[in-house]
Amino acid sequence: MRIEAVFFDIGETLISEGEIYGRWADWLGVPRHTFLAVLGAFIAEGATNMDVFEYFRPGFDLAKEEAARAEAGVPNGFGPSDLYPDARACLAGLRAQGLFIGIAGNQPVEAAEQLAALDLDVDVVGISDVWGVAKPAQEFFERCAQLADALPEHVLYVGDRIDNDVLPAAGFGMRTAFLRRGPWGHIFNDPEAESEATFVLDDLASLPALVAEYNSPLDE
């Protein structure tokens, strides 16, 4: 089944979140290694990143804290230095194959502007808080397929989470690529769930060749 479109998750797929969490640790007055260690422990227990903020600052209010950071001149978000080094080359390799390329992830509204500033070669950017629907909801992946004007089986979704990316996308009928990087990509160890993925990656550099090989029998 030929891949016609590829959609990428954002955090820990295209964007490294290490410095982002590091800046939050600084803001909360917590040593960075401590913050990241607790984050990993919470992930392993099935908790969310917001639970980590609550742990270090009971009653944590994200909107208020982000406003305070902005006022202090340390806004939340990401920039060019947070883009993974393999991202642009991967996008270029897929573009050279004539594929539709999209970015779609669970992010706040502000992420749309931050991604636009990176000037990535993609056809569409989808932000959960703009769409009003977030992963792992089926509607999120349905929106991706609609934007690509492709049936789900012709769409590849690339992400670093088994729970939010691989399983729900595969459940909708998409091809999937599990990227083993970032906390979620390494802490979750579920070989059976990984077997649901079309590709299992350690980086994005290998993806264009894998997609080309996957599609090549149908091109003969």
C-alpha positions in Angstrom: 0.0 0.0 0.0 1.9 3.1 -1.3 2.7 5.9 1.1 1.5 9.2 -0.4 1.7 11.5 2.6 3.8 11.7 5.7 2.8 13.6 8.9 5.2 14.4 11.7 4.6 14.8 15.4 6.3 17.9 16.8 7.8 17.4 20.3 10.8 15.0 20.3 10.1 14.2 16.7 11.1 17.4 14.9 11.7 19.6 18.0 14.0 18.7 20.9 12.3 19.4 24.2 15.4 19.1 26.4 16.1 22.8 26.5 12.4 23.6 26.8 12.1 21.5 29.9 15.4 22.9 31.1 14.1 26.4 31.0 11.0 25.3 32.9 13.3 23.8 35.6 15.2 27.1 35.8 11.9 29.0 36.1 10.7 26.7 38.9 14.0 26.8 40.7 14.7 23.1 40.3 18.0 21.7 39.2 17.7 20.6 35.6 18.8 17.0 36.2 16.3 16.7 39.0 13.5 18.0 36.9 14.3 15.6 34.1 14.7 12.6 36.4 11.3 13.2 38.0 9.8 13.7 34.5 11.1 10.3 33.5 9.8 8.7 36.7 6.3 10.2 36.1 6.3 9.1 32.5 7.1 5.5 33.5 4.1 5.6 35.9 1.8 6.8 33.1 1.5 10.4 34.4 1.7 13.5 32.2 4.2 16.3 32.0 1.7 18.6 33.7 1.9 16.3 36.8 5.6 17.1 37.0 4.9 20.8 37.2 2.3 20.2 39.8 4.7 18.1 41.8 7.3 20.9 42.0 4.7 23.7 42.3 1.4 22.6 43.8 -1.5 24.5 42.2 0.5 25.1 39.1 -1.4 27.2 36.5 0.2 26.9 33.1 -1.5 30.0 31.6 -0.5 32.2 34.5 3.1 30.8 34.6 3.5 31.3 30.8 2.2 34.9 31.1 4.7 35.5 34.0 7.5 34.1 32.0 6.7 36.2 29.0 6.6 39.3 31.2 10.0 38.4 32.6 11.4 38.0 29.1 11.7 34.2 29.1 8.7 33.1 27.1 7.9 29.4 26.7 8.2 27.7 23.3 10.8 26.7 20.8 13.0 28.2 18.1 15.6 27.3 15.5 18.1 25.9 18.0 15.5 23.4 19.2 15.0 21.8 15.8 16.6 18.4 15.6 19.6 18.4 13.2 18.1 15.5 11.1 14.7 17.2 10.5 15.4 19.4 7.4 17.3 16.7 5.5 14.5 14.2 6.2 11.8 16.6 4.9 13.9 17.3 1.8 14.4 13.6 1.2 10.6 13.0 1.3 9.8 16.0 -0.7 12.2 14.8 -3.5 9.9 11.7 -3.7 6.9 13.9 -4.4 5.1 13.1 -1.2 2.7 15.3 0.7 4.3 16.4 3.9 2.5 17.6 7.0 3.2 18.5 10.7 0.6 17.8 13.2 0.9 17.5 17.0 -0.5 18.3 20.4 0.6 21.9 20.9 -0.7 25.3 22.1 -1.8 27.9 19.6 1.5 29.7 19.8 3.3 26.7 18.3 1.8 27.5 14.9 3.8 30.8 14.7 6.9 29.2 16.1 6.8 26.5 13.5 6.2 29.1 10.7 9.3 30.9 11.8 11.4 27.7 11.2 10.4 27.9 7.5 10.1 24.1 7.1 9.3 22.7 3.7 5.9 21.2 4.5 2.4 21.5 2.9 0.4 21.9 6.1 0.8 22.4 9.8 -1.8 21.2 12.3 -1.9 22.3 15.9 -4.3 20.6 18.3 -5.3 23.7 20.1 -6.1 25.4 16.8 -8.0 22.3 15.5 -9.9 21.8 18.8 -9.0 18.1 18.8 -5.9 16.4 20.2 -4.2 13.0 20.0 -5.0 10.2 20.6 -8.5 11.0 19.3 -9.4 9.5 16.0 -10.6 12.8 14.7 -7.1 14.2 14.9 -5.7 11.6 12.5 -8.8 11.9 10.4 -8.0 15.6 10.0 -4.5 14.7 8.8 -5.8 12.3 6.1 -8.4 14.9 4.9 -5.7 17.6 4.6 -3.6 15.2 2.5 -6.6 14.2 0.5 -5.5 10.6 1.0 -7.0 7.4 2.4 -5.6 6.6 5.9 -3.7 3.5 4.5 -1.7 5.9 2.3 -0.7 8.2 5.1 2.4 7.6 7.4 2.4 9.2 10.8 5.7 9.6 12.5 6.0 10.1 16.3 7.9 9.3 19.5 5.0 7.9 21.5 3.5 4.5 21.3 0.3 5.6 23.2 -0.3 8.9 21.5 1.1 8.3 18.0 1.6 4.7 16.9 -1.4 2.9 18.4 -4.1 5.5 17.6 -2.8 6.2 14.1 -2.5 2.5 13.3 -6.0 2.1 14.8 -7.3 4.6 12.3 -5.7 2.6 9.5 -2.5 4.7 8.9 1.0 3.5 8.4 3.2 4.5 11.4 6.8 5.1 12.2 7.9 4.9 15.9 10.8 7.2 16.6 12.8 6.0 19.6 14.1 9.3 21.0 13.1 11.6 23.8 11.8 10.4 27.2 8.6 8.8 25.9 10.4 7.1 23.0 12.9 5.4 25.4 11.0 4.8 28.6 8.1 2.9 27.1 9.2 -0.7 26.3 6.4 -2.5 24.6 7.7 -4.9 21.8 4.1 -6.0 21.0 3.0 -2.4 20.4 6.1 -1.6 18.5 5.3 -4.4 16.2 2.3 -2.4 15.1 4.6 0.2 13.5 5.5 0.1 9.8 9.0 1.4 10.7 10.9 1.7 14.0 13.5 4.5 13.8 16.4 5.7 15.9 16.6 9.0 14.0 14.9 10.7 11.0 17.8 10.4 8.7 16.9 6.9 7.7 13.2 7.6 6.9 13.4 8.8 3.3 15.2 5.7 2.2 12.8 3.4 4.1 9.8 5.1 2.5 11.4 4.9 -1.0 12.0 1.2 -0.5 8.5 0.7 0.9 7.0 2.4 -2.2 9.4 1.0 -4.8 7.6 -2.4 -5.5 4.5 -0.5 -6.6 6.5 1.8 -8.8 7.9 -1.1 -10.9 
